[in-house]
């Protein structure tokens, strides 16, 4: 009979064998097990992961796979997409996401359930490992916001990321509000919230506005909506909440709103939400600076419409599609009638107010996807892609009638403003997109010559 004697020495008993595998190594084994040629992971604190690929996968496919995983990490859905190189499978659980590019026999799976199940287990493992790792959760969330926000392309994107992280921490709906020169504006709502809030402006005397004015958290009083009066009707538990001011240095740049009963300032969850609020402020301010600079480059400062540069870019982009048959398009030039007389009689301030009035009516007359631009002193362009002549003429008539039928008020006195419109359409009757602007300009000149307040076609 044989036996073993184990001698234990304090401090000398330790784990033997190879070290635990990192996320990258585990994921690469998963990729090989499913015959995938490439794979992508987003979300780990250590950074994004991509495995496989090489010469077998084109740069376009690499970018597509990475983008699909980013999308899955935000919306939490299963994404399956096929192209000649194979089948992309991506899953996510914000802010984590993982995806594979299946090729060969794996690409024929309908649907690739096995790969999707394995990816879901991997994503769940990432969350579990990081939540229970040596990194303190508050530090983890701050670093995660810094990393994910660094890849966001828009101000709204960063706000949405912060709202989703706040919802995960607080287990309640979160809303990010941006401080404005006049009124605060809702930038993003987490997934469990009311999407109708996004884009709404809030009154300065609302609890959210008061939090940004005073720089201290404000809890909505009983019976009062945290976003102030006039908000979309919601359930009672969706109207109560606490607004926490968000700072960039000493400047309040916004607010993070947590809906539901007020949290105790000493509650453990606040130790996690605090670093998130601190991290959000500088990133929101930096994103806003970039956003404002981009808007100044493409927007007319008076009316807020696109400027001539952006209008020319849109036309050039449309012409760039001419390697194939381009769809129909219509261009409308709009010019205020007797604008010089208005300026000379009432002053330039009145002229500016009249231009803003017309700009508002022009935007109200078109669809999403159409472009309205101010291209000169009192001249506007309305670009209607994928719109033939007949409906383009209807839009021009609607524009003319809405402006002539409205009353513009200046210093409590009513005035009537009218416009002339010139319409040109491609490919009938203008067969070359390069000639569209000249044709619309000629039609506008004819409308002026024929008596104004009318629409003429090229």
C-alpha positions in Angstrom: 0.0 0.0 0.0 1.4 3.3 -1.0 0.4 6.7 0.4 1.4 10.4 0.1 2.5 12.8 2.8 1.8 16.5 2.1 4.0 18.9 4.1 2.4 22.3 4.3 4.6 25.4 4.8 2.8 28.7 5.5 3.2 31.0 2.5 4.5 28.2 0.3 1.2 26.6 -0.8 0.3 28.1 -4.1 -1.5 27.3 -7.3 0.6 25.3 -9.8 0.1 25.1 -13.5 -0.3 27.6 -16.3 -1.7 31.1 -15.6 -5.4 31.7 -16.4 -6.1 32.6 -20.0 -6.8 36.2 -20.9 -10.0 37.3 -22.8 -8.1 37.4 -26.1 -6.9 33.8 -25.8 -10.2 32.5 -24.8 -12.0 34.3 -27.6 -9.4 33.0 -30.1 -10.1 29.5 -29.0 -13.9 30.2 -29.5 -13.2 31.6 -33.0 -11.3 28.5 -34.0 -13.9 26.1 -32.5 -16.5 27.6 -34.9 -14.3 27.8 -37.9 -14.5 31.6 -38.0 -11.8 33.5 -40.0 -12.0 36.6 -37.8 -13.6 37.9 -34.6 -14.0 41.2 -32.6 -14.7 42.1 -29.0 -15.5 45.5 -27.5 -16.0 46.3 -23.8 -13.2 44.9 -21.8 -11.3 47.5 -19.7 -8.0 46.4 -21.3 -9.3 47.5 -24.7 -10.9 46.1 -27.9 -9.9 42.7 -29.2 -9.6 41.5 -32.8 -8.4 38.0 -33.7 -7.8 36.1 -36.9 -8.2 38.0 -40.1 -4.9 38.6 -41.7 -4.7 38.3 -45.5 -7.9 36.2 -45.5 -10.1 39.1 -44.6 -10.3 42.4 -46.5 -10.0 45.7 -44.6 -13.6 46.5 -45.5 -14.8 43.3 -43.9 -12.7 44.0 -40.9 -14.3 47.4 -40.5 -17.8 46.0 -41.1 -17.3 43.3 -38.5 -16.0 45.8 -35.9 -18.9 48.2 -36.6 -21.5 45.4 -36.2 -20.1 44.4 -32.9 -20.1 48.0 -31.7 -23.8 48.2 -32.7 -24.6 45.0 -30.9 -22.9 46.3 -27.8 -25.3 49.3 -27.7 -28.7 47.7 -28.7 -28.2 44.3 -27.2 -29.6 42.5 -30.2 -28.4 39.5 -32.3 -27.1 40.7 -35.6 -26.6 38.4 -38.5 -25.3 39.7 -41.8 -24.1 37.9 -44.9 -21.7 39.0 -47.7 -19.4 37.2 -50.1 -16.8 36.7 -47.5 -19.1 34.9 -45.1 -21.6 35.4 -42.3 -21.2 38.0 -39.5 -22.7 37.1 -36.2 -22.7 39.6 -33.3 -24.3 39.8 -29.9 -24.0 42.4 -27.1 -24.9 43.4 -23.6 -24.0 47.0 -23.1 -21.2 47.9 -23.1 -19.9 44.5 -24.1 -20.1 43.0 -27.6 -18.6 40.1 -29.5 -18.8 38.9 -33.1 -17.4 36.3 -35.5 -17.1 36.2 -39.3 -18.0 32.6 -40.2 -16.7 31.2 -43.5 -17.0 27.9 -45.4 -19.5 25.5 -44.0 -20.1 27.8 -41.0 -21.4 30.5 -43.4 -24.2 28.2 -44.5 -25.8 27.8 -41.1 -29.4 29.0 -41.0 -29.3 30.7 -38.5 -25.8 30.3 -36.9 -27.3 29.5 -33.5 -24.3 27.7 -32.1 -22.0 30.6 -32.7 -24.5 33.1 -31.3 -25.0 31.0 -28.1 -21.2 30.7 -27.6 -20.8 34.5 -28.1 -23.6 35.2 -25.5 -21.8 33.0 -23.0 -18.5 34.8 -23.7 -20.1 38.2 -23.2 -21.7 37.1 -20.0 -18.3 35.8 -18.8 -16.7 39.2 -19.6 -19.2 41.0 -17.5 -18.9 38.6 -14.6 -15.1 38.6 -14.7 -14.8 42.4 -14.7 -17.6 43.0 -12.1 -15.9 40.6 -9.7 -12.3 41.4 -10.5 -9.7 43.4 -8.6 -10.7 46.7 -10.2 -13.1 48.6 -8.0 -16.5 49.0 -9.7 -16.5 52.8 -9.6 -13.1 53.0 -11.2 -14.2 50.4 -13.7 -17.2 52.4 -14.8 -15.2 55.6 -15.1 -12.6 53.9 -17.2 -15.3 52.2 -19.3 -17.1 55.6 -20.0 -13.7 57.1 -21.0 -13.0 54.2 -23.3 -16.4 53.8 -24.9 -17.0 57.6 -25.1 -13.7 58.0 -26.8 -15.0 56.0 -29.7 -18.4 57.8 -29.9 -18.8 60.0 -32.9 -21.5 62.4 -31.7 -22.5 64.5 -28.7 -25.7 62.4 -28.5 -23.7 59.2 -28.7 -21.7 60.0 -25.6 -24.8 61.1 -23.7 -26.5 57.8 -24.6 -23.6 55.8 -23.4 -23.6 57.7 -20.0 -27.4 57.2 -19.7 -27.1 53.4 -20.2 -24.2 53.1 -17.7 -26.2 55.1 -15.1 -29.2 52.8 -15.7 -27.0 49.7 -15.1 -25.6 51.2 -11.9 -28.8 52.7 -10.4 -31.3 50.1 -11.8 -33.6 52.9 -12.9 -34.2 55.1 -16.0 -31.5 57.7 -16.6 -31.6 60.9 -18.7 -28.8 63.2 -19.8 -29.6 66.8 -20.2 -27.3 69.4 -21.9 -27.1 72.9 -20.5 -28.0 75.6 -23.1 -27.5 79.3 -23.6 -31.3 79.7 -23.3 -32.9 76.4 -22.1 -31.6 73.0 -21.3 -32.2 70.2 -23.8 -32.6 66.5 -23.3 -29.8 64.7 -25.2 -30.4 61.0 -24.3 -32.6 58.6 -22.4 -31.6 55.1 -21.3 -33.3 52.1 -22.8 -36.1 51.8 -20.2 -37.1 55.5 -20.6 -39.6 57.4 -22.7 -37.9 58.2 -26.1 -40.3 61.1 -26.6 -38.2 63.1 -24.1 -35.2 63.2 -26.5 -34.7 66.6 -28.1 -37.2 68.4 -25.8 -36.2 71.8 -24.3 -36.9 72.3 -20.6 -37.8 75.4 -18.7 -35.2 77.0 -16.5 -37.5 76.8 -13.5 -38.0 73.1 -13.8 -36.2 70.9 -11.2 -33.6 69.9 -13.8 -33.1 73.6 -14.7 -32.8 74.5 -11.0 -30.1 71.8 -10.5 -28.0 73.3 -13.3 -28.6 76.9 -12.1 -27.7 76.2 -8.4 -25.1 73.5 -9.0 -26.7 71.2 -6.3 -28.9 68.1 -6.8 -32.6 68.8 -6.9 -35.4 66.3 -6.1 -38.7 66.9 -7.8 -41.3 68.0 -5.2 -44.3 65.7 -4.7 -46.7 66.0 -7.6 -44.3 67.9 -9.8 -42.6 66.6 -12.9 -38.8 66.6 -12.6 -38.7 67.9 -16.2 -41.2 70.7 -15.6 -44.7 71.3 -17.0 -45.6 70.6 -20.6 -43.7 67.3 -20.9 -45.3 64.3 -22.5 -47.8 62.5 -20.2 -46.2 59.7 -18.4 -46.8 57.4 -15.5 -46.5 58.9 -12.0 -43.3 57.0 -11.2 -41.7 58.3 -14.4 -42.3 61.9 -13.4 -40.5 61.8 -10.1 -36.7 61.9 -9.9 -33.5 63.6 -8.9 -31.4 65.9 -11.1 -27.6 65.8 -10.5 -25.6 68.7 -12.0 -22.7 67.7 -14.2 -19.6 69.9 -14.0 -16.6 70.6 -16.2 -14.3 72.3 -13.7 -16.5 74.9 -12.0 -18.9 75.2 -15.0 -22.2 73.3 -15.1 -22.5 71.7 -18.5 -25.6 69.5 -18.0 -27.4 67.2 -15.7 -27.8 63.5 -15.1 -31.4 62.7 -14.0 -32.3 59.4 -12.2 -36.0 58.7 -12.2 -37.8 57.2 -9.3 -37.6 57.8 -5.5 -34.6 59.8 -4.3 -31.5 57.9 -3.5 -29.8 58.3 -0.1 -26.6 60.3 -0.6 -24.8 57.7 1.5 -26.2 54.7 -0.3 -23.6 52.4 -1.8 -24.9 53.0 -5.3 -24.0 56.6 -5.1 -20.3 55.6 -4.6 -20.6 54.2 -8.1 -22.7 56.9 -9.7 -20.5 59.7 -8.4 -17.4 58.8 -10.5 -19.7 58.4 -13.5 -21.0 61.9 -13.1 -17.5 63.3 -12.6 -16.2 61.5 -15.7 -19.3 62.6 -17.8 -18.7 66.4 -17.3 -15.4 66.9 -19.1 -16.4 64.4 -21.9 -19.7 66.2 -22.4 -18.0 69.5 -22.6 -15.3 68.3 -25.1 -17.9 66.6 -27.3 -20.0 69.8 -27.3 -17.0 71.9 -28.3 -16.5 69.6 -31.3 -20.2 69.5 -32.1 -20.4 73.3 -32.0 -17.4 73.7 -34.3 -18.8 71.3 -36.8 -22.1 73.1 -36.8 -20.5 76.5 -37.3 -18.8 75.0 -40.4 -22.1 73.9 -42.0 -24.8 76.2 -40.5 -25.9 79.7 -41.2 -25.5 81.6 -37.9 -28.6 83.7 -38.4 -31.3 81.2 -39.4 -29.7 77.9 -38.3 -30.2 76.4 -41.7 -27.4 74.8 -43.7 -25.1 77.2 -45.4 -24.0 77.4 -49.1 -21.0 75.2 -48.4 -23.1 72.4 -47.0 -25.6 72.8 -49.9 -22.8 72.5 -52.5 -21.5 69.4 -50.7 -24.9 67.7 -50.8 -25.2 68.4 -54.5 -21.6 67.2 -55.2 -22.3 64.0 -53.2 -25.4 63.4 -55.3 -23.4 63.9 -58.5 -20.9 61.4 -57.2 -23.5 58.6 -57.6 -23.6 59.1 -61.3 -21.5 56.0 -62.0 -24.9 54.4 -61.9 -28.3 55.9 -63.0 -29.1 58.5 -60.5 -32.7 58.8 -59.1 -34.7 61.9 -60.0 -34.1 65.1 -57.9 -35.6 68.6 -57.7 -34.0 71.9 -56.8 -36.0 74.9 -55.7 -34.5 78.4 -55.4 -36.6 80.7 -53.1 -36.1 84.5 -52.9 -37.8 87.0 -50.7 -39.7 89.6 -52.7 -38.8 93.3 -52.1 -36.3 92.4 -49.4 -34.2 95.6 -49.9 -37.3 97.7 -49.5 -38.1 95.9 -46.2 -34.6 96.5 -44.9 -34.6 100.2 -45.9 -38.0 100.8 -44.4 -37.9 98.8 -41.1 -34.2 98.3 -40.6 -31.7 95.5 -40.7 -33.0 94.0 -37.5 -36.4 93.6 -39.1 -34.8 92.0 -42.1 -33.0 89.5 -40.0 -36.3 88.6 -38.2 -38.1 88.2 -41.6 -35.3 85.8 -42.7 -35.7 83.7 -39.6 -39.5 83.6 -40.1 -39.1 82.4 -43.7 -36.5 79.8 -42.7 -38.9 78.3 -40.1 -41.6 77.9 -42.7 -39.3 76.4 -45.2 -38.2 73.7 -42.8 -41.8 73.0 -41.9 -42.7 72.4 -45.6 -40.2 69.6 -46.4 -39.5 66.0 -45.3 -36.8 64.5 -43.2 -33.9 63.9 -45.6 -34.6 67.0 -47.7 -32.2 69.9 -47.3 -32.9 73.6 -46.8 -30.1 76.1 -47.0 -29.5 79.8 -47.0 -27.2 80.5 -49.9 -27.3 84.3 -50.1 -28.6 87.4 -48.4 -32.3 86.7 -49.0 -32.0 83.6 -51.1 -32.6 80.0 -50.1 -32.2 76.6 -51.7 -34.5 73.6 -51.1 -32.9 70.3 -52.3 -35.3 67.4 -52.8 -33.3 64.2 -53.6 -35.2 61.3 -55.1 -38.1 63.7 -56.0 -39.3 64.1 -59.7 -40.6 67.3 -61.1 -44.4 67.0 -60.3 -44.1 66.5 -56.5 -41.2 69.0 -56.5 -43.6 71.6 -58.0 -46.2 70.8 -55.3 -43.6 71.4 -52.6 -42.7 74.8 -54.2 -46.3 75.8 -54.4 -46.8 74.8 -50.8 -43.8 76.9 -49.7 -45.0 79.9 -51.6 -48.6 79.6 -50.2 -47.5 79.0 -46.6 -45.2 82.1 -46.6 -47.7 84.4 -48.3 -50.5 83.1 -46.1 -48.7 83.7 -42.8 -48.5 86.9 -40.9 -45.1 88.1 -39.8 -45.1 90.3 -36.7 -42.6 93.1 -36.2 -42.9 95.3 -33.1 -46.5 94.3 -32.7 -47.4 95.2 -36.3 -48.4 92.6 -38.9 -46.7 92.3 -42.2 -47.0 90.1 -45.3 -43.9 88.5 -46.7 -44.0 86.9 -50.2 -41.4 84.8 -52.1 -40.7 83.8 -55.7 -39.6 80.3 -56.5 -37.7 78.7 -59.4 -37.8 75.0 -59.9 -35.5 72.7 -61.9 -35.7 68.9 -61.9 -33.4 66.1 -63.0 -33.5 64.1 -65.4 -36.6 65.7 -66.8 -36.5 68.4 -68.1 -32.8 69.0 -67.1 -30.7 66.1 -68.4 -27.4 67.0 -66.7 -27.1 67.6 -63.0 -24.3 70.0 -63.6 -26.9 72.4 -65.2 -29.5 72.1 -62.4 -28.4 75.2 -60.4 -28.2 77.4 -63.5 -31.7 76.2 -64.6 -33.2 76.9 -61.2 -31.7 80.3 -61.1 -33.1 81.2 -64.5 -36.5 80.0 -63.4 -36.3 82.2 -60.3 -35.4 85.2 -62.4 -38.4 84.6 -64.6 -40.7 84.4 -61.6 -39.4 87.8 -60.5 -39.9 89.2 -64.0 -43.5 87.9 -64.2 -44.6 89.7 -61.1 -43.2 87.9 -58.0 -45.1 85.7 -55.5 -45.2 82.9 -58.0 -43.5 79.6 -59.0 -41.8 79.1 -62.3 -40.2 75.8 -63.6 -37.1 75.5 -65.7 
